């Protein structure tokens, strides 16, 4: 019923998450790691939504929204830390 597109998309998104984890762990400096973390959050959202499409329920869409909010807050906090050396002034 879903055809070939969703399993192929799941495979590519899994590969993207693996490459993001590699950049997060290996990245030469902090900006590369921050971008990898932000991209990892976006790819995690895509994986959750694709998994929900495969399963056929809409329960985990709230989890995707939580991942989006936490990814944004985490990226903003890390950027502030890089700029000023302190998160809370």
Buried (B, 14 or more C-beta within 10 A) or exposed (E): EEEEEBEEBBEEBEEBBEBBBEBBEEBEEEEEBBBBBBBBBBBBBBBBBBBBBEEEEEEBEEBBEEBBEEBEEBBEEBBBBEEEEEEEE
